[in-house]
Amino acid sequence: MSVAPESPPHLVVLLVFTDFQLLDASGPADVFAAVGEHLPGGRAAPYRLRTVAPEAGLVASSTGLQLQAEALPPPSELVGCTLLVAGGHGVQRAMGAEVLVRWLAEVAQVARRCCSVCTGAFLLARAGLLDGRQVVTHWRYAALLQRLFPTVRVLEDALFVRDGAFYSSAGVTAGIDLCLSLVEEDLGRGVSLQVAKGLVMYLRRPGGQRQFSAELLAQQAPVGGLVEQLSAWLREHLQEDLDIEAIAAALAVSPRTLHRRCKEELDMGPARLLFQMRLEAACRLLEAGAASLKRTAQRTGFISEYNLRRAFVLELGVTPSEYRQRFCR
Protein backbone atom coordinates (compact mmCIF):
# COMPACT_ATOMS: atom_id res chain seq x y z
CA MET A 1 0.00 0.00 0.00
CA SER A 2 1.17 3.54 -0.63
CA VAL A 3 -0.15 6.88 0.56
CA ALA A 4 -0.09 9.35 -2.31
CA PRO A 5 0.38 13.09 -1.62
CA GLU A 6 -3.02 13.93 -3.07
CA SER A 7 -4.92 11.12 -1.34
CA PRO A 8 -7.05 11.72 1.77
CA PRO A 9 -5.46 10.73 5.11
CA HIS A 10 -5.32 7.00 5.74
CA LEU A 11 -7.54 6.03 8.65
CA VAL A 12 -5.88 4.25 11.59
CA VAL A 13 -8.33 2.83 14.14
CA LEU A 14 -6.94 2.12 17.63
CA LEU A 15 -9.07 -0.34 19.61
CA VAL A 16 -8.78 -0.13 23.40
CA PHE A 17 -10.70 -1.66 26.31
CA THR A 18 -10.68 -1.36 30.09
CA ASP A 19 -7.25 -2.23 31.53
CA PHE A 20 -5.48 -1.97 28.17
CA GLN A 21 -1.70 -1.42 28.09
CA LEU A 22 -1.25 2.32 27.62
CA LEU A 23 1.90 2.15 25.50
CA ASP A 24 0.26 -0.40 23.19
CA ALA A 25 -1.98 2.44 22.01
CA SER A 26 0.00 5.61 22.72
CA GLY A 27 3.23 4.31 21.13
CA PRO A 28 1.65 3.52 17.74
CA ALA A 29 -0.41 6.72 17.92
CA ASP A 30 2.76 8.77 18.36
CA VAL A 31 4.35 7.06 15.35
CA PHE A 32 1.49 7.89 13.01
CA ALA A 33 1.03 11.40 14.43
CA ALA A 34 4.73 12.20 13.99
CA VAL A 35 4.85 11.33 10.29
CA GLY A 36 3.58 14.72 9.16
CA GLU A 37 6.60 16.43 10.75
CA HIS A 38 8.93 14.65 8.33
CA LEU A 39 7.17 15.28 5.02
CA PRO A 40 7.86 18.13 2.57
CA GLY A 41 6.17 21.41 3.48
CA GLY A 42 2.58 21.76 2.46
CA ARG A 43 1.69 18.09 2.57
CA ALA A 44 -1.33 17.22 4.64
CA ALA A 45 -0.94 14.75 7.49
CA PRO A 46 -1.05 11.29 5.86
CA TYR A 47 -2.81 9.56 8.75
CA ARG A 48 -6.03 10.19 10.68
CA LEU A 49 -6.45 8.49 14.06
CA ARG A 50 -9.64 7.29 15.71
CA THR A 51 -9.64 5.66 19.13
CA VAL A 52 -12.56 3.29 19.67
CA ALA A 53 -13.79 1.09 22.52
CA PRO A 54 -16.78 -1.12 23.32
CA GLU A 55 -18.37 1.93 24.98
CA ALA A 56 -17.84 5.63 24.38
CA GLY A 57 -16.11 7.71 27.02
CA LEU A 58 -12.94 7.60 29.07
CA VAL A 59 -11.28 4.18 29.04
CA ALA A 60 -8.91 3.37 31.90
CA SER A 61 -5.59 1.77 31.08
CA SER A 62 -3.83 -0.64 33.44
CA THR A 63 -1.82 2.35 34.75
CA GLY A 64 -4.97 4.22 35.72
CA LEU A 65 -4.46 6.84 33.01
CA GLN A 66 -7.41 7.18 30.64
CA LEU A 67 -8.00 7.70 26.94
CA GLN A 68 -11.08 9.25 25.40
CA ALA A 69 -12.67 6.82 22.95
CA GLU A 70 -15.72 6.73 20.73
CA ALA A 71 -18.10 3.78 20.58
CA LEU A 72 -17.44 1.06 18.02
CA PRO A 73 -18.32 2.62 14.63
CA PRO A 74 -20.17 0.73 11.90
CA PRO A 75 -17.71 -1.29 9.79
CA SER A 76 -18.97 0.59 6.73
CA GLU A 77 -17.15 3.68 8.08
CA LEU A 78 -13.85 1.83 8.26
CA VAL A 79 -13.39 0.57 4.70
CA GLY A 80 -9.70 0.49 3.80
CA CYS A 81 -8.52 1.38 7.31
CA THR A 82 -5.64 0.03 9.37
CA LEU A 83 -7.05 -1.55 12.52
CA LEU A 84 -4.69 -1.75 15.50
CA VAL A 85 -5.75 -3.76 18.57
CA ALA A 86 -4.01 -2.97 21.86
CA GLY A 87 -3.19 -5.61 24.46
CA GLY A 88 -3.22 -5.50 28.23
CA HIS A 89 -4.52 -7.14 31.39
CA GLY A 90 -8.12 -6.55 30.34
CA VAL A 91 -7.89 -8.64 27.19
CA GLN A 92 -9.44 -11.71 28.84
CA ARG A 93 -12.56 -9.76 29.76
CA ALA A 94 -12.65 -8.22 26.29
CA MET A 95 -12.50 -11.68 24.71
CA GLY A 96 -15.80 -12.48 26.44
CA ALA A 97 -17.57 -9.49 24.86
CA GLU A 98 -19.45 -11.10 21.98
CA VAL A 99 -20.41 -7.74 20.46
CA LEU A 100 -16.75 -6.73 20.28
CA VAL A 101 -15.69 -10.08 18.83
CA ARG A 102 -18.34 -9.88 16.11
CA TRP A 103 -17.36 -6.29 15.35
CA LEU A 104 -13.73 -7.34 14.87
CA ALA A 105 -14.73 -10.11 12.48
CA GLU A 106 -16.82 -7.67 10.44
CA VAL A 107 -14.19 -4.93 10.34
CA ALA A 108 -11.58 -7.43 9.16
CA GLN A 109 -13.70 -7.94 6.04
CA VAL A 110 -13.32 -4.29 5.01
CA ALA A 111 -10.02 -3.19 6.60
CA ARG A 112 -6.83 -3.02 4.57
CA ARG A 113 -4.68 -4.18 7.47
CA CYS A 114 -5.50 -5.78 10.85
CA CYS A 115 -2.77 -5.47 13.48
CA SER A 116 -2.26 -6.39 17.10
CA VAL A 117 0.17 -5.34 19.81
CA CYS A 118 1.17 -7.81 22.52
CA THR A 119 -1.88 -9.71 23.83
CA GLY A 120 -4.13 -7.91 21.36
CA ALA A 121 -3.46 -11.02 19.26
CA PHE A 122 -5.77 -12.94 21.61
CA LEU A 123 -8.68 -10.75 20.51
CA LEU A 124 -7.96 -11.23 16.80
CA ALA A 125 -7.65 -14.97 17.40
CA ARG A 126 -10.90 -15.00 19.39
CA ALA A 127 -12.61 -13.45 16.37
CA GLY A 128 -11.35 -16.33 14.21
CA LEU A 129 -9.08 -14.08 12.15
CA LEU A 130 -5.74 -15.79 12.76
CA ASP A 131 -6.52 -19.44 12.01
CA GLY A 132 -3.62 -20.96 10.11
CA ARG A 133 -1.63 -17.71 10.24
CA GLN A 134 1.76 -16.91 11.71
CA VAL A 135 1.30 -14.80 14.83
CA VAL A 136 3.47 -13.33 17.55
CA THR A 137 2.67 -12.00 21.01
CA HIS A 138 4.72 -11.25 24.13
CA TRP A 139 6.94 -14.27 24.80
CA ARG A 140 5.37 -14.78 28.24
CA TYR A 141 1.97 -15.46 26.64
CA ALA A 142 3.02 -17.35 23.51
CA ALA A 143 2.36 -20.78 25.01
CA LEU A 144 -1.05 -19.68 26.29
CA LEU A 145 -2.03 -18.26 22.90
CA GLN A 146 -1.03 -21.54 21.25
CA ARG A 147 -2.95 -23.58 23.80
CA LEU A 148 -6.15 -21.53 23.52
CA PHE A 149 -6.00 -21.31 19.73
CA PRO A 150 -4.25 -24.44 18.43
CA THR A 151 -4.89 -23.58 14.76
CA VAL A 152 -2.82 -20.39 15.09
CA ARG A 153 0.89 -20.71 14.20
CA VAL A 154 2.52 -18.91 17.13
CA LEU A 155 6.09 -17.70 16.72
CA GLU A 156 7.62 -17.61 20.19
CA ASP A 157 10.42 -15.12 19.67
CA ALA A 158 9.90 -12.67 16.77
CA LEU A 159 9.32 -8.94 17.32
CA PHE A 160 6.58 -8.72 14.72
CA VAL A 161 5.33 -10.69 11.76
CA ARG A 162 3.08 -10.18 8.76
CA ASP A 163 0.85 -12.88 7.32
CA GLY A 164 -1.18 -11.46 4.46
CA ALA A 165 -3.20 -8.50 5.69
CA PHE A 166 -2.68 -9.51 9.33
CA TYR A 167 0.18 -8.14 11.41
CA SER A 168 1.06 -8.97 15.01
CA SER A 169 3.77 -7.74 17.35
CA ALA A 170 5.30 -8.66 20.68
CA GLY A 171 5.08 -6.66 23.88
CA VAL A 172 4.80 -2.89 24.17
CA THR A 173 7.67 -1.27 22.26
CA ALA A 174 7.48 -3.89 19.50
CA GLY A 175 4.17 -2.23 18.56
CA ILE A 176 6.18 0.89 17.74
CA ASP A 177 8.51 -1.18 15.56
CA LEU A 178 5.49 -2.65 13.77
CA CYS A 179 3.98 0.78 13.10
CA LEU A 180 7.29 2.12 11.82
CA SER A 181 7.28 -0.78 9.34
CA LEU A 182 3.75 0.22 8.26
CA VAL A 183 4.97 3.78 7.69
CA GLU A 184 7.80 2.34 5.59
CA GLU A 185 5.27 0.37 3.53
CA ASP A 186 3.25 3.52 2.93
CA LEU A 187 5.84 6.27 2.60
CA GLY A 188 9.26 4.66 2.26
CA ARG A 189 12.20 3.80 4.45
CA GLY A 190 13.50 7.36 4.63
CA VAL A 191 10.35 8.70 6.29
CA SER A 192 10.22 5.72 8.65
CA LEU A 193 13.81 6.28 9.77
CA GLN A 194 13.18 10.01 10.26
CA VAL A 195 10.18 9.23 12.47
CA ALA A 196 12.27 6.76 14.48
CA LYS A 197 14.98 9.38 14.88
CA GLY A 198 12.43 11.96 15.97
CA LEU A 199 11.13 9.57 18.61
CA VAL A 200 14.74 9.12 19.80
CA MET A 201 14.69 5.42 18.99
CA TYR A 202 18.22 4.10 18.71
CA LEU A 203 17.33 1.72 15.89
CA ARG A 204 14.23 0.82 13.95
CA ARG A 205 14.14 -2.93 14.54
CA PRO A 206 12.84 -4.97 11.57
CA GLY A 207 10.56 -7.97 11.99
CA GLY A 208 12.43 -11.22 12.46
CA GLN A 209 14.60 -9.88 15.25
CA ARG A 210 14.45 -11.70 18.56
CA GLN A 211 12.38 -10.67 21.60
CA PHE A 212 14.73 -11.82 24.33
CA SER A 213 18.00 -13.61 24.99
CA ALA A 214 18.22 -17.03 26.61
CA GLU A 215 21.74 -16.07 27.70
CA LEU A 216 20.35 -13.10 29.64
CA LEU A 217 17.55 -15.22 31.03
CA ALA A 218 20.08 -17.76 32.29
CA GLN A 219 21.94 -14.97 34.10
CA GLN A 220 18.87 -14.52 36.32
CA ALA A 221 19.50 -17.96 37.82
CA PRO A 222 21.31 -18.16 41.21
CA VAL A 223 25.04 -17.48 40.98
CA GLY A 224 27.02 -20.71 41.13
CA GLY A 225 23.87 -22.80 40.75
CA LEU A 226 23.18 -25.66 38.40
CA VAL A 227 21.63 -23.53 35.65
CA GLU A 228 24.64 -21.21 35.57
CA GLN A 229 26.88 -24.27 35.20
CA LEU A 230 24.56 -25.66 32.55
CA SER A 231 24.58 -22.52 30.39
CA ALA A 232 28.38 -22.25 30.65
CA TRP A 233 28.79 -25.89 29.65
CA LEU A 234 26.33 -25.67 26.77
CA ARG A 235 28.08 -22.56 25.43
CA GLU A 236 31.23 -24.64 24.88
CA HIS A 237 29.45 -27.65 23.35
CA LEU A 238 26.77 -26.23 21.05
CA GLN A 239 28.09 -27.91 17.91
CA GLU A 240 28.05 -31.38 19.46
CA ASP A 241 25.25 -33.93 19.10
CA LEU A 242 23.72 -33.63 22.56
CA ASP A 243 20.87 -35.28 24.42
CA ILE A 244 19.57 -34.69 27.93
CA GLU A 245 21.29 -37.81 29.29
CA ALA A 246 24.70 -36.66 28.05
CA ILE A 247 24.19 -33.13 29.39
CA ALA A 248 23.07 -34.41 32.78
CA ALA A 249 26.04 -36.78 32.99
CA ALA A 250 28.44 -33.92 32.23
CA LEU A 251 26.98 -31.98 35.18
CA ALA A 252 26.88 -35.04 37.44
CA VAL A 253 23.12 -34.93 38.01
CA SER A 254 20.21 -37.07 36.91
CA PRO A 255 18.15 -36.04 33.86
CA ARG A 256 15.13 -35.61 36.15
CA THR A 257 17.03 -33.27 38.48
CA LEU A 258 18.38 -31.29 35.53
CA HIS A 259 14.91 -30.81 34.07
CA ARG A 260 13.35 -29.91 37.43
CA ARG A 261 16.01 -27.32 38.30
CA CYS A 262 15.79 -25.72 34.86
CA LYS A 263 12.02 -25.40 35.11
CA GLU A 264 12.29 -23.94 38.60
CA GLU A 265 14.94 -21.35 37.73
CA LEU A 266 14.18 -20.54 34.07
CA ASP A 267 10.64 -21.81 33.44
CA MET A 268 12.01 -23.80 30.50
CA GLY A 269 13.54 -27.24 30.12
CA PRO A 270 17.21 -27.89 29.28
CA ALA A 271 16.35 -28.93 25.72
CA ARG A 272 14.61 -25.62 25.12
CA LEU A 273 17.53 -23.70 26.63
CA LEU A 274 19.92 -25.57 24.33
CA PHE A 275 17.77 -24.77 21.31
CA GLN A 276 17.55 -21.08 22.23
CA MET A 277 21.30 -20.82 22.77
CA ARG A 278 21.95 -22.48 19.42
CA LEU A 279 19.56 -20.08 17.72
CA GLU A 280 21.26 -17.08 19.33
CA ALA A 281 24.68 -18.35 18.31
CA ALA A 282 23.45 -18.79 14.74
CA CYS A 283 22.05 -15.23 14.79
CA ARG A 284 25.42 -13.87 15.89
CA LEU A 285 27.25 -15.71 13.11
CA LEU A 286 24.78 -14.50 10.49
CA GLU A 287 25.05 -10.93 11.79
CA ALA A 288 28.85 -11.17 11.46
CA GLY A 289 28.32 -12.26 7.86
CA ALA A 290 31.44 -14.38 7.40
CA ALA A 291 30.13 -17.94 7.79
CA SER A 292 28.11 -19.74 5.12
CA LEU A 293 24.71 -21.15 6.04
CA LYS A 294 26.17 -24.66 5.98
CA ARG A 295 29.04 -23.66 8.27
CA THR A 296 26.66 -21.76 10.56
CA ALA A 297 24.47 -24.85 10.90
CA GLN A 298 27.48 -27.04 11.71
CA ARG A 299 29.03 -24.64 14.24
CA THR A 300 25.79 -24.20 16.17
CA GLY A 301 24.60 -27.81 16.33
CA PHE A 302 21.80 -27.57 13.77
CA ILE A 303 23.93 -29.86 11.57
CA SER A 304 22.19 -29.10 8.25
CA GLU A 305 20.94 -26.04 6.39
CA TYR A 306 17.46 -27.60 6.43
CA ASN A 307 17.40 -27.75 10.24
CA LEU A 308 18.76 -24.21 10.46
CA ARG A 309 16.15 -22.88 8.06
CA ARG A 310 13.33 -24.71 9.85
CA ALA A 311 14.39 -23.27 13.22
CA PHE A 312 14.52 -19.70 11.91
CA VAL A 313 11.19 -19.89 10.09
CA LEU A 314 9.39 -21.46 13.05
CA GLU A 315 10.88 -19.16 15.70
CA LEU A 316 11.48 -15.87 13.88
CA GLY A 317 9.31 -16.02 10.78
CA VAL A 318 12.27 -15.41 8.44
CA THR A 319 14.82 -17.63 6.71
CA PRO A 320 18.49 -17.52 7.74
CA SER A 321 19.30 -15.76 4.45
CA GLU A 322 16.66 -13.10 5.14
CA TYR A 323 17.95 -12.65 8.67
CA ARG A 324 21.52 -12.16 7.45
CA GLN A 325 20.37 -9.69 4.81
CA ARG A 326 18.53 -7.59 7.43
CA PHE A 327 21.05 -7.66 10.26
CA CYS A 328 24.49 -8.32 8.78
CA ARG A 329 26.85 -5.61 10.04
N, C-alpha and C positions, 0 to 999 in steps of 0.2 A: 504494500500500500504506500502511496505517496500523498503528501499534502501540498497541493499546488498553491502558489501565491494568491491566485484569484479565487480559490475555493473558500467556502464558508468554514468557520472553525470546526475542527473535528470534535465530536462530543465524547467526553470521557465520563463515565458514570461510576462513582465510588459507592459501593454498598457497605454500610456499616450496620451494627446491631448492638444492643446493650452488652457492655463488657468487651467491646472490640479492642484490639491492640492499636493504640493511638498512632504509632509510627507506621503501621501498615497502611494507614490512610493518608496521614500528613506527609510522609516521605514521598510517595508517588505524586501527591497533589503538588508538592513543591517542585518536583521535576517538571511536570507539565506547565505549571505557572511560570517557571523561569525561562522557558524556551523563547518567549517573545523578546527577552532582553538580549538575545544573541543572534537576532535576525537583522538584515539590512533595514535601515530607517524607512519608516512608512508602511512596513508590512504589518497587517493586523495579527493579533495573537492567534496562533494556529490551533489552539485547543480551547475548549469550553468545558468547564467542570460542573457536574451536578452531584451532590451528595444525597443519597437516598437511603431510606431505612424502612422497616416494616410499618412504622408509624411516624407521622410528621412531628417535628419538635426537636428539643435538645436530646441527644443520645449520649449517654455516659460511657466513656472508655474505661478500661480496667484501671487507669490511673486516677479516675475521678473527674478528669477534665472532660468537657462535653463539646460535641459538634452539633451544629444546626443542620438538620436534614429534612428533606421533603418526603412525603409518602411515596410509596412505590408507584412510578408513573406507568401508564399503559405501554405495553411493548411497542405499540405502533409509533410512539414518540421517540423510540430509541433505535430506529433502523440505521444500520451502519455504524453504530457506536462502538467504543471500546469499553467493555464492562470489566471493572476491577473489584474483586471481592476481598475485603479485609479478613484477617484471622483474629484470634483472641480467645480468652477464656469463655466467652459467651457463645462460642460456635456450637456447642452441644445443644444448648437451648434453641438456638436458631435453626438447627437441623430438624427440630421437632415442629417447626412452624410450617404447616402444609401450604399455606397461602404463599409464603416466601419461596418454598421449594418449587411450587408450580410456576411462580413468576420467573424464577431463574431459568427453568426449562423453556418457557415461552420466549424470553429475551434472547436466549442462545440461538433461537431460530432466525432472528433478525439482526443480531449484533455482528460486527465484522471480526471482533476479537473478544474472547472471554478469558479473563486472567484471574489468578488468585495469588494472594500473599500468605505465606505460612499456612496456618490451619484453615484458611479460606478454601483450600482444596477440598476439605471435608464437605463443604456446602455444595460445591460443584459436583462432587461425586454423589452426594445424596440426591441431587436432581437428575442423576443418571447420565451426566454429560461426559464423564471421563472413562466409561467402560472401554477397555481395550487400549487405552491411551497411556503414554508415558507421562508420569506425574511426579512432582517433587513437593515436599513439605519440609518443615523443620525436622532435623534428624531425630529429635526426641520422639516425634509422633509418626515417623515413617512406618514402623511396625504396626501401630494401631490402625493407620489408614489402610494398610494392606489387609489386615485382619477383617476390618469392617467392610471393605469393598474389594473382595478377592479378584474381581475382573479388571481392576485398575493395575497398571504396571508401574509400581512405585520405585523410583530411583532413590536410593538411600542417602546419596552424598552430593548431588549436583546443586549448584546455586539456583539455576532456573533452567527450564526446558520448554521447548515449543513442540506441540504435536498438532499439526494442522492449524486450526483457528484457536486452539486452546493453549494457554500459557500458564505455567505455575512456577512459583518461586519459594525458596526456603525462608527462614525466619527473618523478620523485620527488615534489616538493611538490604537483604537480597531483593526485596520488592523495589527498592530504588534502582538496583542494577537492572532488573527486568524492565522498568519503565524507561531507563536510559537506552536500552536496546530497542524499545518501541519507537523512541524518538529517532534513533538511527535508521530504523526501517522507513520512517516517514520523511525525514529531512536530511539524512546523511550523517556520516561519522563525525564530520567536523563540528556540526551543531551539537551532537551528543557529547563530544569531548569538552566543548565550551561550557555546556550546562554542568557537567561533572566538575570542571574546574571552578565554576562559579559557586558550586555547593561545597567547595573545598574538600572534594573527594580525592584521595591520593591516586586512585586508579579506578577506571571504569572496568569492572570485572565481567568478562564475557561468560555466557552460559557454558557449562562443562567444567568450570572450576569447582574445587572441592569445598564443602561446607566446614569441615573440621579436620583436625589431624589426630590420628591414633597415637602418634608419638607424644603429642601434648597431653592427650587423655591419659596415657600411661604414666606421665609425670605426676598426675594427681594421686597415684597410689602411694601408700606409706613408704618412706625412704628406707631402703635396705630390705624391703619386703619381697615376697615371692614374685609379684608382678613386675617390680623393677628389675629383678634378676632375669625374668622371662623376656622382657622387651630388649634388654641388653644382649641376651643370648641370641634371640631371633635376628637382631640387627646384623649379627656376624654370620648368620647361616641362611639368609633368605634364598640363595640360589640352590640350596640343597633340596632333595626330595624328602620332605618331612611329614610325619604323622604324629598324632597326639602322644602315642606310646613312646616314640623316640624323643620327643620334646620333654615329656615327663621324666624319662630316664636320665636325660642330661641334667635335669634340675634335682634329681634324687627325690622325687615325690611320685605318688601314684597318679594315674590319669584322672581319677575321680577328684583327688585333692586339687590338682591343677585346675580343673574345670570349675570347681566350687569357688576357689580363691579368686579366679578371674571374674566370675560373675559377681562376687561380693564387692570387689574393688573397682571393676570397670563396667559392670553390667553388660559384658560381652564374653563369649567363650574364647579360649586360646586359638581356635581355628579361625575365628573371625578377626582376632587381633593380627594373626599372621597374614591373613588376606589383606587387611587394611595397610599393614606395613609394606607389603609387597607392592600394593597399588601406589602408595606414596613414593616408594623408591623408583618405580617406573615413571611416575610423573616427574620426578627430579631429573632423571636421565633424559626424558623427552624435552624438558625445558632447557637442559644444557645443549641439546641438539646434536651431539657428536655420535651417539650410538645408533645403530640401525634398529629397526623394530625387532628383528630376529635376535640381535645381541641384547637388547633391552629385556626381551622375554626370558632369555637364558640367565641373565645376571640377577633377575628378580624372582626367579622360581616359577614363572609362568610357563616355562619350557618352550612353548610354541607361540608363533604369531597369532594363531587361532585363539588360544587361551587368553592371550593378552588383549586381543580385540574384544572378545566376549566380555571380559571383566570391565573394560572401559565403557562399552555400550550399556551394559546392565547397570553399572554404578554411576556413571557420569553422563550418559546419553550422547557421547561422542566417541568416535574411533580414535585410536592412538595417533594416527596421522593428523586428524583434525585437531587433537589436543596439542600436538607439537607445533602445528601451524599457528595456533592462537597464542601459545605461551612461550615459544622458543625465544630465548634471550638473544 
